[in-house]
Amino acid sequence: MSVPPSSDLRPPLPSPIVPEQPLTALAPMQDVTDLAFMGVIAHYGAPDYFFTEFFRVHAQSKPEKHILRSIDENKTGRPVFAQLIGEDLHHLARSSIELLRHPVAGIDLNMGCPAPKVYKKNVGGGLLRDPAKIDEILGTLRQTVPGLFTVKMRIGFEDTQHFERILDLVNKHDVDLLSLHGRTVKEMYRSEVHYDYIARAVERLKCPVLANGNITSAATAVRVITQTKTAGVMIGRHAIRNPWIFRQCREAFAGRPITPVTLAEVRDYIVRLYEATDHAGLPERDHVNKMKKYLNFVGQSVDGTGAFLHDMRRTETQAQLFAVCDRHLLAEPDKIFADEPYPGVIARPNCETPSANADGCSLETVTG
């Protein structure tokens, strides 16, 4: 059996954009954190770390070409970690070796995806039911990855009965960074986030921890870091809503006033996102429908009545979509885009309510 690399020989975590500040990371989200979206985010203020959509690992798998592009063609200047999802030890090791041939900052293991069609295969969040299997996987990946090996997980599957045991396995296998979403798999994105469990992880682990789950604004990031003592935050859907959030976090961490965003700037963001996500052969209707999924989040901070969301969801063409944007965003272009989502303005009723029946880690069920 090969000897796992000593922590003394492994590289340190990449430095943040602003030295000495807490870390920020864009959460890995299927159908979201691709090359185009990373570039758009970086335009408004990159996070310290990016994480790819997950590479699916099984007997016939090869690293998906479109995800590799987010590594190989990434011009943001920020480190990119490649995330894996799977449970077969041999193929996880094989995929890690393949990915290490690319300019990745490290290998990340997904132990948090809450989609039923994922956890029923005993991968993603499904692994949290089986500490013995986690022990094998972490051991295999630690022996395979000579550089940085990180993990993203939740606090449990149905409950937190294995929480401390899994944290001890993270310590045992010298994981370099843990991103912890403070909900169970079964809670998906609906419950309050259990930040007390994130604080307990910080106390128990040797490695740095990123707090994940409902980090809605720079002010929330400061509050959560103060409460949990984490090394930083990982932000998902609220970076879709507000791509300025990482820049604003750095302002808040420095004790400076947060630069407000106007509705006119939001209109520019939507144009940039539309142009970045367009490609040859993409039907206009499909492109508009994908944009509507992004705008489901953006609309939470446009107006308190949900009027933008109501009108946007009924568009079918590019012209209709931008007519709605102009009507709601340029009528008062200097109006401030809200830092926090307006109360009661729901991004996705099918996914934000207890009756959710999500079936995939995608734009429909993105990480919080």
C-alpha positions as CSV (number, residue, x, y, z in Angstrom):
1,M,0.0,0.0,0.0
2,S,1.3,3.4,-0.9
3,V,2.0,5.9,1.9
4,P,-0.2,9.0,1.9
5,P,1.7,12.2,1.3
6,S,2.8,14.0,4.4
7,S,1.1,17.3,5.1
8,D,4.5,18.8,5.4
9,L,5.1,18.0,1.7
10,R,1.8,19.1,0.4
11,P,1.3,22.7,-0.9
12,P,-0.6,25.1,1.3
13,L,-4.0,26.3,0.4
14,P,-3.8,29.2,-2.2
15,S,-3.7,32.6,-0.6
16,P,-6.9,34.7,-0.7
17,I,-7.0,37.7,-3.1
18,V,-6.6,40.0,-0.1
19,P,-4.0,38.5,2.3
20,E,-5.1,37.8,5.8
21,Q,-8.8,38.1,4.9
22,P,-11.2,35.2,5.3
23,L,-11.6,32.9,2.3
24,T,-14.4,33.0,-0.2
25,A,-15.5,30.3,-2.6
26,L,-18.1,29.9,-5.3
27,A,-20.0,26.7,-4.5
28,P,-20.0,23.9,-7.2
29,M,-23.4,23.9,-8.9
30,Q,-24.5,21.7,-11.7
31,D,-25.4,23.6,-14.9
32,V,-24.1,26.8,-13.3
33,T,-20.4,26.8,-12.4
34,D,-19.1,26.3,-15.9
35,L,-16.5,28.3,-17.8
36,A,-19.0,31.0,-18.9
37,F,-20.4,31.6,-15.4
38,M,-17.0,31.7,-13.8
39,G,-15.9,34.3,-16.2
40,V,-19.0,36.4,-15.5
41,I,-18.5,36.2,-11.8
42,A,-14.8,37.1,-12.1
43,H,-15.8,40.3,-14.0
44,Y,-17.8,41.5,-11.0
45,G,-15.3,40.3,-8.4
46,A,-13.9,36.7,-8.3
47,P,-14.0,34.5,-5.2
48,D,-10.7,33.3,-3.8
49,Y,-11.6,29.7,-5.0
50,F,-13.7,28.2,-7.7
51,F,-15.0,24.6,-7.7
52,T,-16.2,22.8,-10.8
53,E,-19.5,21.1,-11.4
54,F,-19.0,17.5,-10.3
55,F,-17.3,15.0,-12.5
56,R,-19.4,11.8,-12.5
57,V,-17.2,8.8,-11.7
58,H,-18.2,5.2,-12.6
59,A,-16.7,2.3,-14.6
60,Q,-17.3,3.9,-18.0
61,S,-16.7,7.5,-17.0
62,K,-14.3,9.9,-18.5
63,P,-14.0,13.5,-17.3
64,E,-16.7,15.5,-19.1
65,K,-15.2,17.8,-21.7
66,H,-17.4,20.8,-20.9
67,I,-16.3,20.7,-17.3
68,L,-12.7,20.3,-18.3
69,R,-13.0,23.6,-20.2
70,S,-13.8,25.3,-16.9
71,I,-10.3,24.2,-15.8
72,D,-8.2,24.3,-18.9
73,E,-9.6,27.5,-20.4
74,N,-10.1,29.4,-17.2
75,K,-8.7,32.9,-17.4
76,T,-10.0,34.2,-14.0
77,G,-6.6,33.9,-12.4
78,R,-8.1,32.1,-9.4
79,P,-7.6,28.5,-8.4
80,V,-10.0,25.9,-9.6
81,F,-10.7,22.7,-7.6
82,A,-12.1,19.7,-9.6
83,Q,-15.0,18.0,-7.8
84,L,-15.7,14.3,-8.1
85,I,-18.9,12.4,-7.2
86,G,-18.9,8.6,-7.0
87,E,-18.2,5.7,-4.7
88,D,-16.0,3.2,-6.6
89,L,-12.6,3.3,-5.1
90,H,-10.7,2.3,-8.2
91,H,-12.5,4.7,-10.5
92,L,-12.3,7.6,-8.1
93,A,-8.5,7.1,-8.0
94,R,-8.3,6.7,-11.8
95,S,-10.4,9.9,-12.3
96,S,-8.3,11.8,-9.8
97,I,-5.1,10.9,-11.7
98,E,-6.6,12.0,-15.0
99,L,-7.7,15.3,-13.5
100,L,-4.4,16.0,-11.9
101,R,-3.0,16.2,-15.5
102,H,-4.9,19.4,-15.8
103,P,-4.2,22.7,-14.0
104,V,-6.3,22.0,-10.9
105,A,-5.7,23.5,-7.5
106,G,-6.8,20.2,-5.9
107,I,-9.3,17.4,-6.0
108,D,-12.7,17.8,-4.1
109,L,-15.1,15.0,-3.1
110,N,-18.8,15.7,-3.2
111,M,-20.5,14.2,-0.1
112,G,-23.4,16.7,0.0
113,C,-25.6,16.6,-3.1
114,P,-29.2,16.2,-1.7
115,A,-30.9,15.1,-5.0
116,P,-32.8,11.8,-4.5
117,K,-31.6,10.4,-7.8
118,V,-28.0,11.0,-6.6
119,Y,-28.2,9.8,-3.0
120,K,-30.1,6.7,-4.0
121,K,-26.9,5.6,-5.8
122,N,-25.0,6.0,-2.5
123,V,-23.0,8.9,-3.8
124,G,-23.0,12.6,-2.9
125,G,-25.1,13.1,0.2
126,G,-25.9,9.4,0.2
127,L,-22.5,8.6,1.5
128,L,-23.2,10.3,4.8
129,R,-25.2,7.1,5.8
130,D,-22.1,5.0,5.6
131,P,-19.0,6.1,7.6
132,A,-17.2,2.9,6.8
133,K,-17.4,3.6,3.1
134,I,-16.4,7.2,3.7
135,D,-13.3,5.9,5.5
136,E,-12.4,3.8,2.4
137,I,-13.0,6.6,-0.1
138,L,-11.1,9.3,1.9
139,G,-8.2,6.9,2.4
140,T,-8.0,6.0,-1.3
141,L,-8.2,9.6,-2.4
142,R,-5.6,10.8,0.2
143,Q,-3.2,8.1,-1.1
144,T,-3.9,9.1,-4.7
145,V,-3.7,12.9,-4.5
146,P,-0.2,14.2,-3.6
147,G,-1.5,17.8,-3.5
148,L,-4.6,19.4,-2.1
149,F,-7.5,17.1,-1.3
150,T,-10.7,18.8,-0.1
151,V,-14.3,17.7,0.8
152,K,-17.7,19.2,0.6
153,M,-20.4,17.7,2.8
154,R,-23.5,18.2,4.8
155,I,-24.0,17.6,8.5
156,G,-25.8,14.3,8.0
157,F,-28.3,12.4,5.9
158,E,-31.6,12.2,7.9
159,D,-30.0,13.3,11.2
160,T,-26.6,14.0,12.6
161,Q,-25.8,10.7,14.3
162,H,-22.6,10.1,12.2
163,F,-21.5,13.8,12.3
164,E,-18.6,13.5,14.8
165,R,-17.5,10.1,13.3
166,I,-17.2,11.6,9.8
167,L,-15.3,14.6,11.1
168,D,-12.9,12.3,12.8
169,L,-12.4,10.5,9.4
170,V,-11.7,13.9,7.8
171,N,-9.0,14.4,10.4
172,K,-7.7,10.8,10.0
173,H,-7.1,11.2,6.3
174,D,-5.6,14.7,6.4
175,V,-8.2,16.4,4.3
176,D,-6.9,19.9,3.5
177,L,-10.2,21.9,3.5
178,L,-13.8,21.1,4.4
179,S,-16.7,23.0,3.0
180,L,-19.7,22.3,5.3
181,H,-23.3,22.9,4.4
182,G,-25.1,23.3,7.7
183,R,-28.2,21.2,6.8
184,T,-28.9,17.5,6.4
185,V,-29.5,15.9,3.1
186,K,-33.2,15.5,3.8
187,E,-33.5,19.1,4.8
188,M,-32.3,20.1,1.3
189,Y,-32.5,23.9,1.1
190,R,-35.7,24.4,3.2
191,S,-34.7,24.5,6.9
192,E,-32.7,27.0,8.8
193,V,-29.0,26.4,8.5
194,H,-27.5,24.8,11.6
195,Y,-24.5,27.0,12.0
196,D,-23.8,25.6,15.5
197,Y,-22.8,22.3,13.8
198,I,-20.4,24.2,11.6
199,A,-18.9,25.8,14.7
200,R,-18.5,22.3,16.2
201,A,-16.7,21.2,13.1
202,V,-14.3,24.1,13.4
203,E,-13.5,23.0,17.0
204,R,-13.0,19.4,16.1
205,L,-11.0,19.5,12.8
206,K,-7.4,20.1,12.0
207,C,-8.1,21.6,8.6
208,P,-9.8,24.9,7.8
209,V,-13.6,24.9,7.3
210,L,-15.7,27.0,4.9
211,A,-19.3,27.7,6.1
212,N,-21.9,27.0,3.4
213,G,-25.6,27.5,3.4
214,N,-27.8,30.6,3.0
215,I,-24.9,33.1,2.9
216,T,-27.1,35.7,1.5
217,S,-24.9,38.8,1.7
218,A,-21.6,40.2,2.8
219,A,-23.1,41.2,6.1
220,T,-24.3,37.6,6.6
221,A,-20.8,36.3,5.7
222,V,-19.3,38.5,8.4
223,R,-21.9,37.3,10.9
224,V,-21.5,33.6,10.1
225,I,-17.7,33.7,10.2
226,T,-17.8,35.6,13.6
227,Q,-20.3,33.0,14.9
228,T,-18.6,29.9,13.7
229,K,-14.9,30.9,13.6
230,T,-14.6,29.4,10.1
231,A,-11.8,30.2,7.7
232,G,-14.3,31.7,5.3
233,V,-17.5,31.1,3.4
234,M,-18.7,29.2,0.3
235,I,-21.6,30.9,-1.5
236,G,-23.8,29.3,-4.1
237,R,-27.2,30.5,-5.3
238,H,-26.8,34.0,-3.8
239,A,-23.8,34.5,-6.1
240,I,-26.2,33.8,-9.0
241,R,-28.5,36.5,-7.6
242,N,-25.7,38.9,-6.8
243,P,-22.4,38.4,-8.6
244,W,-20.9,41.3,-6.8
245,I,-21.1,39.4,-3.5
246,F,-17.5,38.3,-3.3
247,R,-16.3,41.9,-3.9
248,Q,-18.7,43.1,-1.3
249,C,-17.4,40.4,1.2
250,R,-13.9,41.7,0.8
251,E,-15.2,45.2,1.5
252,A,-17.0,44.0,4.6
253,F,-14.0,42.0,5.8
254,A,-11.9,45.1,5.5
255,G,-14.4,47.1,7.5
256,R,-15.2,49.4,4.5
257,P,-18.7,50.4,3.4
258,I,-20.3,48.0,0.9
259,T,-20.6,49.5,-2.6
260,P,-24.2,49.4,-3.6
261,V,-25.4,48.0,-6.9
262,T,-28.0,49.7,-9.0
263,L,-30.8,48.2,-11.1
264,A,-29.0,49.5,-14.2
265,E,-25.9,47.5,-13.2
266,V,-28.1,44.4,-12.8
267,R,-29.4,44.9,-16.4
268,D,-25.8,44.9,-17.6
269,Y,-25.1,41.7,-15.6
270,I,-28.1,40.0,-17.4
271,V,-26.8,41.1,-20.8
272,R,-23.3,39.8,-20.0
273,L,-24.7,36.5,-18.7
274,Y,-26.9,36.1,-21.8
275,E,-24.0,36.7,-24.1
276,A,-21.6,34.4,-22.1
277,T,-24.0,31.5,-22.1
278,D,-24.9,31.7,-25.8
279,H,-23.3,29.3,-28.2
280,A,-23.8,28.1,-31.8
281,G,-26.7,25.8,-32.3
282,L,-28.5,26.8,-29.0
283,P,-32.2,27.4,-29.8
284,E,-33.4,30.8,-28.7
285,R,-36.2,29.3,-26.6
286,D,-33.8,27.0,-24.8
287,H,-31.4,29.9,-24.1
288,V,-34.2,32.0,-22.8
289,N,-35.4,29.2,-20.5
290,K,-32.0,28.7,-19.1
291,M,-31.7,32.5,-18.5
292,K,-35.0,32.4,-16.7
293,K,-33.5,29.9,-14.2
294,Y,-30.7,32.3,-13.4
295,L,-33.1,35.2,-13.2
296,N,-35.3,33.3,-10.7
297,F,-32.6,34.2,-8.2
298,V,-31.8,37.7,-9.5
299,G,-35.5,38.7,-9.2
300,Q,-35.4,38.1,-5.5
301,S,-33.6,41.5,-5.0
302,V,-35.3,43.5,-7.8
303,D,-38.6,44.3,-6.1
304,G,-40.5,43.3,-3.0
305,T,-43.7,42.4,-4.9
306,G,-42.2,39.8,-7.2
307,A,-43.5,41.7,-10.2
308,F,-40.2,41.2,-12.1
309,L,-40.3,37.4,-11.5
310,H,-43.9,37.2,-12.5
311,D,-43.3,39.0,-15.9
312,M,-39.9,37.3,-16.6
313,R,-41.3,33.8,-16.1
314,R,-43.8,34.4,-18.9
315,T,-41.3,35.4,-21.6
316,E,-40.5,33.1,-24.5
317,T,-38.1,35.1,-26.7
318,Q,-35.0,37.2,-26.2
319,A,-36.9,40.3,-27.2
320,Q,-39.6,39.6,-24.6
321,L,-37.0,38.8,-21.9
322,F,-35.1,42.0,-22.4
323,A,-38.3,44.1,-22.7
324,V,-39.2,42.9,-19.2
325,C,-35.7,43.7,-18.0
326,D,-35.9,47.2,-19.4
327,R,-39.3,47.8,-17.9
328,H,-38.3,46.7,-14.4
329,L,-34.6,47.6,-14.3
330,L,-34.4,50.8,-16.4
331,A,-37.5,52.6,-15.2
332,E,-35.6,53.6,-12.1
333,P,-32.0,52.7,-13.1
334,D,-30.4,54.3,-10.0
335,K,-32.6,52.4,-7.6
336,I,-30.5,50.1,-5.3
337,F,-30.6,46.4,-5.9
338,A,-31.3,44.8,-2.5
339,D,-28.4,43.2,-0.7
340,E,-30.7,40.6,0.8
341,P,-33.6,38.8,-1.0
342,Y,-36.9,40.5,-0.4
343,P,-39.0,38.6,2.2
344,G,-41.5,36.3,0.6
345,V,-40.1,36.6,-2.9
346,I,-39.4,33.0,-3.7
347,A,-37.0,32.0,-6.4
348,R,-38.4,28.5,-7.2
349,P,-41.6,27.5,-5.5
350,N,-41.1,23.9,-6.5
351,C,-37.8,23.8,-4.8
352,E,-38.1,26.2,-1.9
353,T,-41.2,24.8,-0.3
354,P,-41.7,21.5,1.7
355,S,-43.4,19.9,-1.2
356,A,-40.2,20.0,-3.3
357,N,-39.5,16.8,-5.3
358,A,-36.1,17.7,-6.7
359,D,-34.5,15.1,-8.8
360,G,-31.1,16.5,-9.7
361,C,-28.2,18.7,-8.6
362,S,-28.8,21.4,-11.2
363,L,-30.2,24.9,-11.6
364,E,-33.4,23.4,-10.3
365,T,-31.8,22.3,-7.0
366,V,-28.7,24.4,-6.7
367,T,-26.5,24.5,-3.6
368,G,-27.3,27.2,-1.1
